[in-house]
Amino acid sequence: DDADINYCDFFSKTHPFRRKNFPIAFFPIVGIFAEDCDYKIRECYISLQRLFVNGYIGNEQCTFMLRYGGSGNRLIVAKVQFIHRRVGKMTELYRILKHIQRVYKSGKIEIESVRSDEMKNWCLKNGFILKHGTDSCYSEP
């Protein structure tokens, strides 16, 4: 059951990921970011119902924070940044989040702190709407 973790820098040697402490549905998310940073992930952990993933290539960083549960049992992308842009990574991430949404019967998917025109356009193209009272938070209708 336990995989050899010696080759995984970002896995804790004392608290390795297992099905009991890391939902199997999150592994594809980690995979997207691992691929984006050429498998140089520096952080990957869950804390307080938040998934954190950070990786680097030189000075460039990919980063992700997902909050889940809470009010409305929503999946909230609080932070997302890819090193390689415009190659379908966000669409792939959204596909995985939709799968998680179905499997765990969670609420709407939201994307917070949308600042770039590129991300605003992605949100609108994929049917997200600007949440009432915000200028940078998009949600599924």
MODELLER restraints for C-alpha pairs under 7 A, 6 or more apart:
rsr = mdl.restraints
at = mdl.atoms
rsr.add(forms.Gaussian(group=physical.xy_distance, feature=features.Distance(at['CA:5:A'], at['CA:11:A']), mean=6.86, stdev=0.5))
rsr.add(forms.Gaussian(group=physical.xy_distance, feature=features.Distance(at['CA:10:A'], at['CA:41:A']), mean=5.98, stdev=0.5))
rsr.add(forms.Gaussian(group=physical.xy_distance, feature=features.Distance(at['CA:10:A'], at['CA:42:A']), mean=5.37, stdev=0.5))
rsr.add(forms.Gaussian(group=physical.xy_distance, feature=features.Distance(at['CA:10:A'], at['CA:43:A']), mean=5.50, stdev=0.5))
rsr.add(forms.Gaussian(group=physical.xy_distance, feature=features.Distance(at['CA:10:A'], at['CA:44:A']), mean=6.13, stdev=0.5))
rsr.add(forms.Gaussian(group=physical.xy_distance, feature=features.Distance(at['CA:11:A'], at['CA:17:A']), mean=6.92, stdev=0.5))
rsr.add(forms.Gaussian(group=physical.xy_distance, feature=features.Distance(at['CA:25:A'], at['CA:100:A']), mean=6.34, stdev=0.5))
rsr.add(forms.Gaussian(group=physical.xy_distance, feature=features.Distance(at['CA:29:A'], at['CA:93:A']), mean=6.52, stdev=0.5))
rsr.add(forms.Gaussian(group=physical.xy_distance, feature=features.Distance(at['CA:30:A'], at['CA:53:A']), mean=6.81, stdev=0.5))
rsr.add(forms.Gaussian(group=physical.xy_distance, feature=features.Distance(at['CA:33:A'], at['CA:62:A']), mean=6.73, stdev=0.5))
rsr.add(forms.Gaussian(group=physical.xy_distance, feature=features.Distance(at['CA:34:A'], at['CA:40:A']), mean=6.58, stdev=0.5))
rsr.add(forms.Gaussian(group=physical.xy_distance, feature=features.Distance(at['CA:34:A'], at['CA:41:A']), mean=5.96, stdev=0.5))
rsr.add(forms.Gaussian(group=physical.xy_distance, feature=features.Distance(at['CA:36:A'], at['CA:82:A']), mean=6.72, stdev=0.5))
rsr.add(forms.Gaussian(group=physical.xy_distance, feature=features.Distance(at['CA:36:A'], at['CA:83:A']), mean=6.21, stdev=0.5))
rsr.add(forms.Gaussian(group=physical.xy_distance, feature=features.Distance(at['CA:36:A'], at['CA:84:A']), mean=6.29, stdev=0.5))
rsr.add(forms.Gaussian(group=physical.xy_distance, feature=features.Distance(at['CA:37:A'], at['CA:55:A']), mean=5.59, stdev=0.5))
rsr.add(forms.Gaussian(group=physical.xy_distance, feature=features.Distance(at['CA:37:A'], at['CA:56:A']), mean=5.50, stdev=0.5))
rsr.add(forms.Gaussian(group=physical.xy_distance, feature=features.Distance(at['CA:37:A'], at['CA:57:A']), mean=5.62, stdev=0.5))
rsr.add(forms.Gaussian(group=physical.xy_distance, feature=features.Distance(at['CA:37:A'], at['CA:62:A']), mean=6.62, stdev=0.5))
rsr.add(forms.Gaussian(group=physical.xy_distance, feature=features.Distance(at['CA:37:A'], at['CA:83:A']), mean=6.80, stdev=0.5))
rsr.add(forms.Gaussian(group=physical.xy_distance, feature=features.Distance(at['CA:40:A'], at['CA:55:A']), mean=5.58, stdev=0.5))
rsr.add(forms.Gaussian(group=physical.xy_distance, feature=features.Distance(at['CA:40:A'], at['CA:56:A']), mean=6.00, stdev=0.5))
rsr.add(forms.Gaussian(group=physical.xy_distance, feature=features.Distance(at['CA:41:A'], at['CA:54:A']), mean=5.82, stdev=0.5))
rsr.add(forms.Gaussian(group=physical.xy_distance, feature=features.Distance(at['CA:41:A'], at['CA:55:A']), mean=3.97, stdev=0.5))
rsr.add(forms.Gaussian(group=physical.xy_distance, feature=features.Distance(at['CA:41:A'], at['CA:56:A']), mean=6.61, stdev=0.5))
rsr.add(forms.Gaussian(group=physical.xy_distance, feature=features.Distance(at['CA:42:A'], at['CA:54:A']), mean=5.79, stdev=0.5))
rsr.add(forms.Gaussian(group=physical.xy_distance, feature=features.Distance(at['CA:42:A'], at['CA:55:A']), mean=5.25, stdev=0.5))
rsr.add(forms.Gaussian(group=physical.xy_distance, feature=features.Distance(at['CA:43:A'], at['CA:53:A']), mean=5.49, stdev=0.5))
rsr.add(forms.Gaussian(group=physical.xy_distance, feature=features.Distance(at['CA:43:A'], at['CA:54:A']), mean=5.09, stdev=0.5))
rsr.add(forms.Gaussian(group=physical.xy_distance, feature=features.Distance(at['CA:43:A'], at['CA:55:A']), mean=6.87, stdev=0.5))
rsr.add(forms.Gaussian(group=physical.xy_distance, feature=features.Distance(at['CA:44:A'], at['CA:52:A']), mean=5.47, stdev=0.5))
rsr.add(forms.Gaussian(group=physical.xy_distance, feature=features.Distance(at['CA:44:A'], at['CA:53:A']), mean=4.43, stdev=0.5))
rsr.add(forms.Gaussian(group=physical.xy_distance, feature=features.Distance(at['CA:44:A'], at['CA:54:A']), mean=6.56, stdev=0.5))
rsr.add(forms.Gaussian(group=physical.xy_distance, feature=features.Distance(at['CA:45:A'], at['CA:51:A']), mean=5.98, stdev=0.5))
rsr.add(forms.Gaussian(group=physical.xy_distance, feature=features.Distance(at['CA:45:A'], at['CA:52:A']), mean=5.42, stdev=0.5))
rsr.add(forms.Gaussian(group=physical.xy_distance, feature=features.Distance(at['CA:45:A'], at['CA:53:A']), mean=6.83, stdev=0.5))
rsr.add(forms.Gaussian(group=physical.xy_distance, feature=features.Distance(at['CA:46:A'], at['CA:52:A']), mean=6.20, stdev=0.5))
rsr.add(forms.Gaussian(group=physical.xy_distance, feature=features.Distance(at['CA:49:A'], at['CA:67:A']), mean=5.98, stdev=0.5))
rsr.add(forms.Gaussian(group=physical.xy_distance, feature=features.Distance(at['CA:49:A'], at['CA:68:A']), mean=5.82, stdev=0.5))
rsr.add(forms.Gaussian(group=physical.xy_distance, feature=features.Distance(at['CA:50:A'], at['CA:65:A']), mean=6.59, stdev=0.5))
rsr.add(forms.Gaussian(group=physical.xy_distance, feature=features.Distance(at['CA:50:A'], at['CA:66:A']), mean=5.39, stdev=0.5))
rsr.add(forms.Gaussian(group=physical.xy_distance, feature=features.Distance(at['CA:50:A'], at['CA:67:A']), mean=4.47, stdev=0.5))
rsr.add(forms.Gaussian(group=physical.xy_distance, feature=features.Distance(at['CA:50:A'], at['CA:68:A']), mean=6.42, stdev=0.5))
rsr.add(forms.Gaussian(group=physical.xy_distance, feature=features.Distance(at['CA:51:A'], at['CA:65:A']), mean=5.47, stdev=0.5))
rsr.add(forms.Gaussian(group=physical.xy_distance, feature=features.Distance(at['CA:51:A'], at['CA:66:A']), mean=5.06, stdev=0.5))
rsr.add(forms.Gaussian(group=physical.xy_distance, feature=features.Distance(at['CA:51:A'], at['CA:67:A']), mean=6.62, stdev=0.5))
rsr.add(forms.Gaussian(group=physical.xy_distance, feature=features.Distance(at['CA:52:A'], at['CA:64:A']), mean=5.73, stdev=0.5))
rsr.add(forms.Gaussian(group=physical.xy_distance, feature=features.Distance(at['CA:52:A'], at['CA:65:A']), mean=4.67, stdev=0.5))
rsr.add(forms.Gaussian(group=physical.xy_distance, feature=features.Distance(at['CA:52:A'], at['CA:66:A']), mean=6.79, stdev=0.5))
rsr.add(forms.Gaussian(group=physical.xy_distance, feature=features.Distance(at['CA:53:A'], at['CA:63:A']), mean=5.66, stdev=0.5))
rsr.add(forms.Gaussian(group=physical.xy_distance, feature=features.Distance(at['CA:53:A'], at['CA:64:A']), mean=5.13, stdev=0.5))
rsr.add(forms.Gaussian(group=physical.xy_distance, feature=features.Distance(at['CA:53:A'], at['CA:65:A']), mean=6.62, stdev=0.5))
rsr.add(forms.Gaussian(group=physical.xy_distance, feature=features.Distance(at['CA:54:A'], at['CA:62:A']), mean=5.74, stdev=0.5))
rsr.add(forms.Gaussian(group=physical.xy_distance, feature=features.Distance(at['CA:54:A'], at['CA:63:A']), mean=4.44, stdev=0.5))
rsr.add(forms.Gaussian(group=physical.xy_distance, feature=features.Distance(at['CA:54:A'], at['CA:64:A']), mean=6.49, stdev=0.5))
rsr.add(forms.Gaussian(group=physical.xy_distance, feature=features.Distance(at['CA:55:A'], at['CA:61:A']), mean=5.70, stdev=0.5))
rsr.add(forms.Gaussian(group=physical.xy_distance, feature=features.Distance(at['CA:55:A'], at['CA:62:A']), mean=5.24, stdev=0.5))
rsr.add(forms.Gaussian(group=physical.xy_distance, feature=features.Distance(at['CA:55:A'], at['CA:63:A']), mean=6.48, stdev=0.5))
rsr.add(forms.Gaussian(group=physical.xy_distance, feature=features.Distance(at['CA:56:A'], at['CA:62:A']), mean=6.23, stdev=0.5))
rsr.add(forms.Gaussian(group=physical.xy_distance, feature=features.Distance(at['CA:60:A'], at['CA:83:A']), mean=6.24, stdev=0.5))
rsr.add(forms.Gaussian(group=physical.xy_distance, feature=features.Distance(at['CA:61:A'], at['CA:83:A']), mean=6.03, stdev=0.5))
rsr.add(forms.Gaussian(group=physical.xy_distance, feature=features.Distance(at['CA:62:A'], at['CA:81:A']), mean=5.09, stdev=0.5))
rsr.add(forms.Gaussian(group=physical.xy_distance, feature=features.Distance(at['CA:62:A'], at['CA:82:A']), mean=4.57, stdev=0.5))
rsr.add(forms.Gaussian(group=physical.xy_distance, feature=features.Distance(at['CA:62:A'], at['CA:83:A']), mean=5.37, stdev=0.5))
rsr.add(forms.Gaussian(group=physical.xy_distance, feature=features.Distance(at['CA:63:A'], at['CA:79:A']), mean=6.92, stdev=0.5))
rsr.add(forms.Gaussian(group=physical.xy_distance, feature=features.Distance(at['CA:63:A'], at['CA:80:A']), mean=5.56, stdev=0.5))
rsr.add(forms.Gaussian(group=physical.xy_distance, feature=features.Distance(at['CA:63:A'], at['CA:81:A']), mean=5.16, stdev=0.5))
rsr.add(forms.Gaussian(group=physical.xy_distance, feature=features.Distance(at['CA:63:A'], at['CA:82:A']), mean=6.77, stdev=0.5))
rsr.add(forms.Gaussian(group=physical.xy_distance, feature=features.Distance(at['CA:64:A'], at['CA:79:A']), mean=5.16, stdev=0.5))
rsr.add(forms.Gaussian(group=physical.xy_distance, feature=features.Distance(at['CA:64:A'], at['CA:80:A']), mean=4.50, stdev=0.5))
rsr.add(forms.Gaussian(group=physical.xy_distance, feature=features.Distance(at['CA:64:A'], at['CA:81:A']), mean=6.55, stdev=0.5))
rsr.add(forms.Gaussian(group=physical.xy_distance, feature=features.Distance(at['CA:65:A'], at['CA:77:A']), mean=6.12, stdev=0.5))
rsr.add(forms.Gaussian(group=physical.xy_distance, feature=features.Distance(at['CA:65:A'], at['CA:78:A']), mean=5.45, stdev=0.5))
rsr.add(forms.Gaussian(group=physical.xy_distance, feature=features.Distance(at['CA:65:A'], at['CA:79:A']), mean=4.97, stdev=0.5))
rsr.add(forms.Gaussian(group=physical.xy_distance, feature=features.Distance(at['CA:65:A'], at['CA:80:A']), mean=6.65, stdev=0.5))
rsr.add(forms.Gaussian(group=physical.xy_distance, feature=features.Distance(at['CA:66:A'], at['CA:75:A']), mean=6.86, stdev=0.5))
rsr.add(forms.Gaussian(group=physical.xy_distance, feature=features.Distance(at['CA:66:A'], at['CA:76:A']), mean=5.60, stdev=0.5))
rsr.add(forms.Gaussian(group=physical.xy_distance, feature=features.Distance(at['CA:66:A'], at['CA:77:A']), mean=4.68, stdev=0.5))
rsr.add(forms.Gaussian(group=physical.xy_distance, feature=features.Distance(at['CA:66:A'], at['CA:78:A']), mean=5.77, stdev=0.5))
rsr.add(forms.Gaussian(group=physical.xy_distance, feature=features.Distance(at['CA:67:A'], at['CA:75:A']), mean=6.01, stdev=0.5))
rsr.add(forms.Gaussian(group=physical.xy_distance, feature=features.Distance(at['CA:67:A'], at['CA:76:A']), mean=5.03, stdev=0.5))
rsr.add(forms.Gaussian(group=physical.xy_distance, feature=features.Distance(at['CA:67:A'], at['CA:77:A']), mean=6.49, stdev=0.5))
rsr.add(forms.Gaussian(group=physical.xy_distance, feature=features.Distance(at['CA:67:A'], at['CA:78:A']), mean=6.76, stdev=0.5))
rsr.add(forms.Gaussian(group=physical.xy_distance, feature=features.Distance(at['CA:68:A'], at['CA:74:A']), mean=5.77, stdev=0.5))
rsr.add(forms.Gaussian(group=physical.xy_distance, feature=features.Distance(at['CA:68:A'], at['CA:75:A']), mean=4.70, stdev=0.5))
rsr.add(forms.Gaussian(group=physical.xy_distance, feature=features.Distance(at['CA:68:A'], at['CA:76:A']), mean=6.18, stdev=0.5))
rsr.add(forms.Gaussian(group=physical.xy_distance, feature=features.Distance(at['CA:69:A'], at['CA:75:A']), mean=6.88, stdev=0.5))
rsr.add(forms.Gaussian(group=physical.xy_distance, feature=features.Distance(at['CA:72:A'], at['CA:107:A']), mean=5.74, stdev=0.5))
rsr.add(forms.Gaussian(group=physical.xy_distance, feature=features.Distance(at['CA:73:A'], at['CA:106:A']), mean=5.32, stdev=0.5))
rsr.add(forms.Gaussian(group=physical.xy_distance, feature=features.Distance(at['CA:73:A'], at['CA:107:A']), mean=5.04, stdev=0.5))
rsr.add(forms.Gaussian(group=physical.xy_distance, feature=features.Distance(at['CA:74:A'], at['CA:106:A']), mean=5.83, stdev=0.5))
rsr.add(forms.Gaussian(group=physical.xy_distance, feature=features.Distance(at['CA:74:A'], at['CA:107:A']), mean=4.32, stdev=0.5))
rsr.add(forms.Gaussian(group=physical.xy_distance, feature=features.Distance(at['CA:74:A'], at['CA:108:A']), mean=5.11, stdev=0.5))
rsr.add(forms.Gaussian(group=physical.xy_distance, feature=features.Distance(at['CA:74:A'], at['CA:109:A']), mean=5.95, stdev=0.5))
rsr.add(forms.Gaussian(group=physical.xy_distance, feature=features.Distance(at['CA:75:A'], at['CA:107:A']), mean=6.74, stdev=0.5))
rsr.add(forms.Gaussian(group=physical.xy_distance, feature=features.Distance(at['CA:75:A'], at['CA:108:A']), mean=6.36, stdev=0.5))
rsr.add(forms.Gaussian(group=physical.xy_distance, feature=features.Distance(at['CA:75:A'], at['CA:109:A']), mean=4.79, stdev=0.5))
rsr.add(forms.Gaussian(group=physical.xy_distance, feature=features.Distance(at['CA:75:A'], at['CA:110:A']), mean=6.27, stdev=0.5))
rsr.add(forms.Gaussian(group=physical.xy_distance, feature=features.Distance(at['CA:76:A'], at['CA:109:A']), mean=5.82, stdev=0.5))
rsr.add(forms.Gaussian(group=physical.xy_distance, feature=features.Distance(at['CA:76:A'], at['CA:110:A']), mean=4.70, stdev=0.5))
rsr.add(forms.Gaussian(group=physical.xy_distance, feature=features.Distance(at['CA:76:A'], at['CA:111:A']), mean=5.84, stdev=0.5))
rsr.add(forms.Gaussian(group=physical.xy_distance, feature=features.Distance(at['CA:77:A'], at['CA:110:A']), mean=6.03, stdev=0.5))
rsr.add(forms.Gaussian(group=physical.xy_distance, feature=features.Distance(at['CA:77:A'], at['CA:111:A']), mean=4.71, stdev=0.5))
rsr.add(forms.Gaussian(group=physical.xy_distance, feature=features.Distance(at['CA:77:A'], at['CA:112:A']), mean=6.12, stdev=0.5))
rsr.add(forms.Gaussian(group=physical.xy_distance, feature=features.Distance(at['CA:78:A'], at['CA:111:A']), mean=6.24, stdev=0.5))
rsr.add(forms.Gaussian(group=physical.xy_distance, feature=features.Distance(at['CA:78:A'], at['CA:112:A']), mean=5.07, stdev=0.5))
rsr.add(forms.Gaussian(group=physical.xy_distance, feature=features.Distance(at['CA:78:A'], at['CA:113:A']), mean=6.98, stdev=0.5))
rsr.add(forms.Gaussian(group=physical.xy_distance, feature=features.Distance(at['CA:101:A'], at['CA:107:A']), mean=6.90, stdev=0.5))
rsr.add(forms.Gaussian(group=physical.xy_distance, feature=features.Distance(at['CA:108:A'], at['CA:139:A']), mean=6.93, stdev=0.5))
rsr.add(forms.Gaussian(group=physical.xy_distance, feature=features.Distance(at['CA:108:A'], at['CA:140:A']), mean=5.83, stdev=0.5))
rsr.add(forms.Gaussian(group=physical.xy_distance, feature=features.Distance(at['CA:109:A'], at['CA:139:A']), mean=6.01, stdev=0.5))
rsr.add(forms.Gaussian(group=physical.xy_distance, feature=features.Distance(at['CA:109:A'], at['CA:140:A']), mean=5.82, stdev=0.5))
rsr.add(forms.Gaussian(group=physical.xy_distance, feature=features.Distance(at['CA:110:A'], at['CA:138:A']), mean=5.68, stdev=0.5))
rsr.add(forms.Gaussian(group=physical.xy_distance, feature=features.Distance(at['CA:110:A'], at['CA:139:A']), mean=4.28, stdev=0.5))
rsr.add(forms.Gaussian(group=physical.xy_distance, feature=features.Distance(at['CA:110:A'], at['CA:140:A']), mean=6.47, stdev=0.5))
rsr.add(forms.Gaussian(group=physical.xy_distance, feature=features.Distance(at['CA:111:A'], at['CA:137:A']), mean=5.77, stdev=0.5))
rsr.add(forms.Gaussian(group=physical.xy_distance, feature=features.Distance(at['CA:111:A'], at['CA:138:A']), mean=5.23, stdev=0.5))
rsr.add(forms.Gaussian(group=physical.xy_distance, feature=features.Distance(at['CA:111:A'], at['CA:139:A']), mean=6.32, stdev=0.5))
rsr.add(forms.Gaussian(group=physical.xy_distance, feature=features.Distance(at['CA:112:A'], at['CA:136:A']), mean=6.33, stdev=0.5))
rsr.add(forms.Gaussian(group=physical.xy_distance, feature=features.Distance(at['CA:112:A'], at['CA:137:A']), mean=4.37, stdev=0.5))
rsr.add(forms.Gaussian(group=physical.xy_distance, feature=features.Distance(at['CA:112:A'], at['CA:138:A']), mean=6.43, stdev=0.5))
rsr.add(forms.Gaussian(group=physical.xy_distance, feature=features.Distance(at['CA:113:A'], at['CA:136:A']), mean=4.96, stdev=0.5))
rsr.add(forms.Gaussian(group=physical.xy_distance, feature=features.Distance(at['CA:113:A'], at['CA:137:A']), mean=5.67, stdev=0.5))
rsr.add(forms.Gaussian(group=physical.xy_distance, feature=features.Distance(at['CA:114:A'], at['CA:120:A']), mean=6.30, stdev=0.5))
rsr.add(forms.Gaussian(group=physical.xy_distance, feature=features.Distance(at['CA:114:A'], at['CA:136:A']), mean=4.79, stdev=0.5))
rsr.add(forms.Gaussian(group=physical.xy_distance, feature=features.Distance(at['CA:114:A'], at['CA:137:A']), mean=6.14, stdev=0.5))
rsr.add(forms.Gaussian(group=physical.xy_distance, feature=features.Distance(at['CA:115:A'], at['CA:136:A']), mean=6.51, stdev=0.5))
rsr.add(forms.Gaussian(group=physical.xy_distance, feature=features.Distance(at['CA:123:A'], at['CA:138:A']), mean=6.88, stdev=0.5))
rsr.add(forms.Gaussian(group=physical.xy_distance, feature=features.Distance(at['CA:127:A'], at['CA:140:A']), mean=6.68, stdev=0.5))
rsr.add(forms.Gaussian(group=physical.xy_distance, feature=features.Distance(at['CA:128:A'], at['CA:138:A']), mean=5.73, stdev=0.5))
rsr.add(forms.Gaussian(group=physical.xy_distance, feature=features.Distance(at['CA:128:A'], at['CA:139:A']), mean=5.08, stdev=0.5))
rsr.add(forms.Gaussian(group=physical.xy_distance, feature=features.Distance(at['CA:128:A'], at['CA:140:A']), mean=4.64, stdev=0.5))
rsr.add(forms.Gaussian(group=physical.xy_distance, feature=features.Distance(at['CA:128:A'], at['CA:141:A']), mean=6.31, stdev=0.5))
rsr.add(forms.Gaussian(group=physical.xy_distance, feature=features.Distance(at['CA:129:A'], at['CA:138:A']), mean=5.24, stdev=0.5))
rsr.add(forms.Gaussian(group=physical.xy_distance, feature=features.Distance(at['CA:129:A'], at['CA:139:A']), mean=5.40, stdev=0.5))
rsr.add(forms.Gaussian(group=physical.xy_distance, feature=features.Distance(at['CA:129:A'], at['CA:140:A']), mean=6.32, stdev=0.5))
rsr.add(forms.Gaussian(group=physical.xy_distance, feature=features.Distance(at['CA:129:A'], at['CA:141:A']), mean=6.31, stdev=0.5))
rsr.add(forms.Gaussian(group=physical.xy_distance, feature=features.Distance(at['CA:130:A'], at['CA:137:A']), mean=5.88, stdev=0.5))
rsr.add(forms.Gaussian(group=physical.xy_distance, feature=features.Distance(at['CA:130:A'], at['CA:138:A']), mean=4.44, stdev=0.5))
rsr.add(forms.Gaussian(group=physical.xy_distance, feature=features.Distance(at['CA:130:A'], at['CA:139:A']), mean=6.44, stdev=0.5))
rsr.add(forms.Gaussian(group=physical.xy_distance, feature=features.Distance(at['CA:131:A'], at['CA:137:A']), mean=5.72, stdev=0.5))
rsr.add(forms.Gaussian(group=physical.xy_distance, feature=features.Distance(at['CA:131:A'], at['CA:138:A']), mean=5.51, stdev=0.5))
rsr.add(forms.Gaussian(group=physical.xy_distance, feature=features.Distance(at['CA:131:A'], at['CA:139:A']), mean=6.24, stdev=0.5))
